[in-house]
């Protein structure tokens, strides 16, 4: 997650902010679970993109 990578180095983010970003990432992963095989297939196709944060 490109946003979180930057937040780790940014002095304006505290531990609560990082936890919020982690929770956001967890929610996206949960969404993939709900979407089932179709969601994972879309994710696999998106991983072919080479720019960070595109997925």
C-alpha positions as CSV (number, residue, x, y, z in Angstrom):
1,X,0.0,0.0,0.0
2,X,1.8,3.1,-1.3
3,X,0.0,5.5,1.1
4,X,1.1,3.4,4.2
5,X,4.7,3.2,2.9
6,X,4.8,7.0,2.8
7,X,3.0,7.4,6.1
8,X,5.6,5.3,7.9
9,X,8.3,7.8,7.0
10,X,6.2,11.0,7.4
11,X,6.5,12.7,10.8
12,X,2.9,13.9,10.6
13,X,1.5,10.4,11.0
14,X,1.3,8.8,14.4
15,X,0.6,5.2,15.5
16,X,-3.2,5.8,15.4
17,X,-3.0,7.0,11.8
18,X,-0.9,3.9,10.9
19,X,-3.5,1.7,12.6
20,X,-6.2,3.4,10.6
21,X,-4.4,2.7,7.4
22,X,-3.9,-0.9,8.5
23,X,-7.6,-1.2,9.2
24,X,-8.3,0.2,5.7
25,X,-6.1,-2.4,4.2
26,X,-7.7,-5.2,6.2
27,X,-11.1,-4.0,4.9
28,X,-9.9,-4.3,1.3
29,X,-8.7,-7.8,2.0
30,X,-12.0,-8.7,3.6
31,X,-13.7,-7.3,0.5
32,X,-11.7,-9.7,-1.7
33,X,-13.0,-12.5,0.5
34,X,-16.6,-11.4,0.0
35,X,-16.0,-11.0,-3.7
36,X,-14.9,-14.6,-4.0
37,X,-13.1,-15.9,-7.1
38,X,-14.3,-13.1,-9.3
39,X,-12.6,-10.5,-7.0
40,X,-9.4,-12.5,-6.8
41,X,-9.3,-12.8,-10.6
42,X,-9.7,-9.0,-11.0
43,X,-6.9,-8.6,-8.4
44,X,-4.6,-11.0,-10.2
45,X,-5.1,-9.1,-13.5
46,X,-4.4,-5.8,-11.7
47,X,-1.2,-7.1,-10.3
48,X,0.2,-7.1,-13.9
49,X,0.3,-3.3,-13.6
50,X,3.8,-2.2,-12.6
51,X,3.1,1.1,-10.8
52,X,2.8,0.9,-7.0
53,X,-0.6,1.6,-5.7
54,X,-2.4,0.8,-8.9
55,X,-4.2,-2.2,-7.4
